[in-house]
Amino acid sequence: MKELTINIGKDFGRILGGRDRKISACSGEEFREIFLDKNIDQYDKIIVELDGPLGYPVDFLDETFGKTARNLGKKKFREKFVFVSGHT
């Protein structure tokens, strides 16, 4: 099984923006395009480490994981993604 681990704080940024890249830096759109869209078909499992960012704007989350979940469907999204945090 081919896996990819993404640490949002280390690989992308500690201060996350909103939905669209034209509105803010470190946007959900930018993250989705760089990390999810390019890798979704290449890996069986994508592990997302949530520790690091100072917070998660709702627009960022919806643009990245919400949009991806709607495109894949609930079952495939749950099979593909694992979210981890050292604070859980």
DOVEXPA-652625 format. One record per residue: x, y, z of N, C-alpha, C in turn; residue number from 1. Coordinates in Angstrom, 3 decimals. Layout:
residues N
PT      n.xx      n.yy      n.zz     ca.xx     ca.yy     ca.zz      c.xx      c.yy      c.zz  donu
PT         X         Y         Z         X         Y         Z         X         Y         Z   NUM
...
//
This chain:
residues 88
PT      n.xx      n.yy      n.zz     ca.xx     ca.yy     ca.zz      c.xx      c.yy      c.zz  donu
PT     0.844    -1.179     0.000     0.000     0.000     0.000     0.892     1.246     0.000     1
PT     0.662     2.112    -0.921     1.449     3.329    -1.065     0.799     4.455    -0.255     2
PT     1.591     5.040     0.676     1.074     6.075     1.565     1.847     7.379     1.420     3
PT     1.138     8.472     1.642     1.736     9.807     1.667     1.357    10.445     2.994     4
PT     2.347    11.040     3.674     2.074    11.775     4.899     2.304    13.253     4.642     5
PT     1.303    14.060     4.999     1.384    15.514     4.853     1.251    16.122     6.243     6
PT     2.250    16.879     6.663     2.156    17.634     7.909     1.838    19.071     7.505     7
PT     0.619    19.493     7.745     0.173    20.799     7.249     1.057    21.926     7.775     8
PT     1.392    21.917     9.057     2.205    22.981     9.640     3.613    23.045     9.072     9
PT     4.231    21.903     8.850     5.603    21.868     8.345     5.675    21.973     6.824    10
PT     4.756    21.323     6.140     4.821    21.256     4.680     4.128    22.420     3.973    11
PT     3.250    23.106     4.697     2.476    24.159     4.033     2.540    25.497     4.765    12
PT     2.141    25.545     6.012     2.202    26.815     6.731     1.551    26.740     8.101    13
PT     2.023    27.597     8.990     1.450    27.653    10.345     0.271    28.617    10.428    14
PT     0.236    29.593     9.531    -0.880    30.537     9.495    -1.620    30.307     8.183    15
PT    -2.799    29.719     8.283    -3.562    29.339     7.100    -4.530    30.440     6.706    16
PT    -4.777    30.533     5.405    -5.677    31.550     4.883    -7.083    31.013     4.697    17
PT    -7.819    31.691     3.862    -9.202    31.309     3.592    -9.325    30.353     2.434    18
PT   -10.414    30.462     1.715   -10.751    29.533     0.637    -9.910    29.734    -0.624    19
PT    -9.886    30.965    -1.151    -9.317    31.227    -2.473    -7.930    31.850    -2.409    20
PT    -7.073    31.428    -3.327    -5.709    31.970    -3.355    -5.690    33.443    -3.761    21
PT    -6.682    33.919    -4.512    -6.704    35.338    -4.900    -7.053    36.237    -3.712    22
PT    -7.591    35.664    -2.652    -7.981    36.429    -1.460    -6.889    36.393    -0.392    23
PT    -6.230    35.235    -0.212    -5.259    35.119     0.875    -4.143    34.138     0.547    24
PT    -3.013    34.355     1.202    -1.887    33.421     1.099    -2.224    32.167     1.890    25
PT    -1.573    31.073     1.587    -1.789    29.785     2.260    -3.272    29.413     2.272    26
PT    -3.897    29.552     1.118    -5.343    29.306     1.004    -5.650    27.814     0.899    27
PT    -6.892    27.482     1.135    -7.352    26.118     0.963    -7.224    25.657    -0.473    28
PT    -7.506    26.545    -1.399    -7.386    26.226    -2.827    -5.950    25.833    -3.173    29
PT    -4.997    26.617    -2.684    -3.584    26.340    -2.940    -3.175    24.997    -2.340    30
PT    -3.568    24.744    -1.094    -3.240    23.471    -0.446    -3.837    22.296    -1.213    31
PT    -5.117    22.404    -1.576    -5.786    21.324    -2.301    -5.086    21.021    -3.615    32
PT    -4.747    22.062    -4.373    -4.099    21.861    -5.666    -2.711    21.251    -5.523    33
PT    -1.930    21.719    -4.563    -0.551    21.248    -4.393    -0.486    19.854    -3.778    34
PT    -1.259    19.614    -2.730    -1.105    18.378    -1.971    -2.159    17.313    -2.263    35
PT    -3.387    17.697    -2.527    -4.437    16.692    -2.696    -4.669    16.326    -4.156    36
PT    -4.959    17.311    -4.992    -5.276    17.019    -6.395    -4.149    16.274    -7.099    37
PT    -2.910    16.640    -6.812    -1.763    16.021    -7.488    -1.459    14.616    -6.975    38
PT    -1.922    14.297    -5.769    -1.532    13.028    -5.154    -2.669    12.034    -4.956    39
PT    -3.880    12.449    -5.125    -5.028    11.611    -4.774    -5.064    10.287    -5.540    40
PT    -4.664    10.297    -6.789    -4.691     9.066    -7.589    -3.392     8.275    -7.487    41
PT    -2.356     8.865    -6.916    -1.052     8.206    -6.840    -0.841     7.416    -5.554    42
PT    -1.673     7.678    -4.535    -1.490     7.038    -3.233    -2.775     6.349    -2.800    43
PT    -2.600     5.208    -2.129    -3.743     4.479    -1.587    -4.274     5.151    -0.331    44
PT    -3.373     5.729     0.454    -3.733     6.337     1.724    -2.978     7.651     1.864    45
PT    -3.681     8.692     2.294    -3.052     9.986     2.562    -3.272    10.300     4.033    46
PT    -2.162    10.388     4.756    -2.200    10.672     6.190    -1.955    12.159     6.365    47
PT    -2.877    12.829     7.039    -2.791    14.275     7.232    -2.524    14.547     8.713    48
PT    -1.350    15.093     8.995    -0.994    15.467    10.365    -1.458    16.898    10.603    49
PT    -2.334    17.063    11.576    -2.999    18.347    11.800    -2.239    19.292    12.726    50
PT    -1.256    18.803    13.461    -0.525    19.655    14.402     0.325    20.683    13.666    51
PT     0.448    21.855    14.247     1.319    22.879    13.670     0.647    24.198    13.395    52
PT    -0.399    24.230    12.583    -1.048    25.516    12.316    -1.660    26.125    13.580    53
PT    -1.757    27.432    13.591    -2.307    28.135    14.747    -3.821    28.011    14.832    54
PT    -4.437    27.566    13.781    -5.878    27.360    13.735    -6.279    26.977    12.328    55
PT    -7.527    26.563    12.165    -8.024    26.147    10.861    -9.270    26.947    10.490    56
PT    -9.149    27.921     9.592   -10.333    28.646     9.133   -11.325    27.687     8.463    57
PT   -12.591    27.897     8.733   -13.635    27.041     8.168   -13.564    27.026     6.644    58
PT   -13.326    28.168     6.021   -13.242    28.230     4.554   -12.077    27.394     4.028    59
PT   -10.968    27.382     4.745    -9.813    26.570     4.365   -10.198    25.091     4.386    60
PT   -10.823    24.653     5.475   -11.206    23.248     5.614   -12.218    22.821     4.553    61
PT   -13.195    23.672     4.293   -14.207    23.322     3.296   -13.604    23.226     1.900    62
PT   -12.725    24.159     1.563   -12.105    24.146     0.230   -11.193    22.943     0.048    63
PT   -10.490    22.533     1.087    -9.560    21.410     0.951   -10.276    20.080     1.101    64
PT   -10.717    19.786     2.295   -11.241    18.457     2.586   -12.725    18.323     2.258    65
PT   -13.495    19.387     2.426   -14.908    19.332     2.071   -15.106    19.118     0.582    66
PT   -14.402    19.885    -0.212   -14.526    19.754    -1.670   -14.030    18.390    -2.140    67
PT   -12.929    17.941    -1.554   -12.388    16.633    -1.911   -13.367    15.527    -1.533    68
PT   -13.976    15.620    -0.362   -14.944    14.612     0.082   -16.171    14.596    -0.825    69
PT   -16.642    15.753    -1.225   -17.799    15.810    -2.126   -17.460    15.196    -3.486    70
PT   -16.249    15.409    -3.961   -15.838    14.847    -5.259   -15.651    13.332    -5.210    71
PT   -15.077    12.830    -4.114   -14.794    11.395    -3.995   -15.998    10.586    -3.535    72
PT   -16.828    11.196    -2.728   -17.893    10.462    -2.051   -17.416    10.056    -0.661    73
PT   -18.366     9.897     0.238   -18.067     9.641     1.650   -17.228     8.371     1.866    74
PT   -17.612     7.287     1.231   -16.916     6.013     1.445   -15.462     6.074     0.981    75
PT   -15.247     6.550    -0.232   -13.886     6.613    -0.768   -13.027     7.611     0.015    76
PT   -13.618     8.728     0.437   -12.877     9.708     1.231   -12.392     9.075     2.535    77
PT   -13.267     8.365     3.200   -12.896     7.721     4.476   -11.844     6.640     4.287    78
PT   -11.868     5.966     3.159   -10.859     4.945     2.870    -9.505     5.568     2.535    79
PT    -9.523     6.725     1.900    -8.307     7.365     1.395    -7.561     8.172     2.467    80
PT    -8.307     8.871     3.338    -7.695     9.834     4.257    -7.711     9.353     5.705    81
PT    -6.593     9.652     6.390    -6.478     9.446     7.832    -5.970    10.752     8.414    82
PT    -6.682    11.260     9.421    -6.298    12.514    10.069    -5.764    12.186    11.458    83
PT    -4.567    12.721    11.751    -3.932    12.439    13.043    -3.488    13.726    13.705    84
PT    -3.473    13.677    15.036    -3.004    14.805    15.829    -2.414    14.265    17.118    85
PT    -1.308    14.827    17.531    -0.691    14.428    18.797    -1.472    14.934    19.988    86
PT    -2.464    15.769    19.745    -3.247    16.371    20.812    -4.608    15.710    20.996    87
PT    -4.800    14.530    20.418    -6.102    13.862    20.584    -6.021    12.748    21.592    88
//
